[in-house]
Amino acid sequence: MTEIAENLEHVRAEIAEAAKKSGRSLDDIELVAISKTHEAEKVRAAFDAGQQLFGESRIQEARAKIPLLPSALRWHFVGRLQKNKIRHALPLFELFHSVDSLALARDMNRIADEEGLHPRVLLEVNVAGEGSKIGFSPDVLRAEMEALLELPRLTIEGLMTIPPLAAEAEASRRYFVALRELRDQFAAQFQMALPQLSMGMSGDFAVAIEEGATLVRVGTAIFGKRTPVRLRAENLE
Ligand SMILES: *Cc1c(COP(=O)(O)O)cnc(C)c1O
């Protein structure tokens, strides 16, 4: 068994344990294997070990990697989407986790209209309220939700968050709870399901599942450490 297959087995076992612990069905939790910075060969090893859903965070990298892999793979985008990359990105990904402003949502809506596409999206929320972090603050999202829901080309399926870096998984719990509660408020206010909660990474996905995550985004625990971004050639282009 390859190391990646073993890692995947461990992650899946931990997901199953967290689901059981919180009385949730495994059918409601999907593992997104975050393959950013890892070469296609490693992605293929994960695919051969039964993983079909992958996440990327840079359009340039995804455009190079995706064509090298079987078409049975499914791709989610989890990074920061620049306006000039939207047209390339829309046909590549089945779900965009990280729509972080009304301006971006409007640009995606307009370009999707031109291209005849209907992107599925999540709204990224900065629940911790840190100044430097990307994402909607809860207050801004409350103010802009109605405008977001009016964009006819976008299907808003839920919320996503990245909590502040912490040594302990438990430190993330309150942010996961806050995201779920915000989702519940919107679902009630706008009479819609908003079923997806994208939360939890290598260090804290078990806690996220206990708090209702439907999509966990796990990179390092599957593929190992990433090369620091500043050393990568694509960054020098
Ligand atoms: C890189 C990344 C992940 C995966 O992080 P790990 O700690 O390696 O599991 C998850 N979500 C987003 C948005 C990322 O950019």
PDBQT file of the ligand as one rigid body, heavy atoms in Angstrom, charges set to zero:
ROOT
HETATM    1  C1  LIG A 301      -4.481  24.230   1.948  1.00  0.00    +0.000 C 
HETATM    2  C2  LIG A 301      -5.884  24.319   2.388  1.00  0.00    +0.000 A 
HETATM    3  C3  LIG A 301      -6.488  23.302   3.145  1.00  0.00    +0.000 A 
HETATM    4  C4  LIG A 301      -5.748  22.051   3.610  1.00  0.00    +0.000 C 
HETATM    5  O1  LIG A 301      -4.977  22.338   4.714  1.00  0.00    +0.000 OA
HETATM    6  P1  LIG A 301      -4.198  21.160   5.496  1.00  0.00    +0.000 P 
HETATM    7  O2  LIG A 301      -3.883  21.761   6.799  1.00  0.00    +0.000 OA
HETATM    8  O3  LIG A 301      -2.999  20.832   4.683  1.00  0.00    +0.000 OA
HETATM    9  O4  LIG A 301      -5.134  20.011   5.601  1.00  0.00    +0.000 OA
HETATM   10  C5  LIG A 301      -7.818  23.445   3.496  1.00  0.00    +0.000 A 
HETATM   11  N1  LIG A 301      -8.526  24.526   3.125  1.00  0.00    +0.000 NA
HETATM   12  C6  LIG A 301      -7.995  25.510   2.399  1.00  0.00    +0.000 A 
HETATM   13  C7  LIG A 301      -8.833  26.677   2.029  1.00  0.00    +0.000 C 
HETATM   14  C8  LIG A 301      -6.663  25.451   2.013  1.00  0.00    +0.000 A 
HETATM   15  O5  LIG A 301      -6.138  26.461   1.291  1.00  0.00    +0.000 OA
ENDROOT
TORSDOF 0
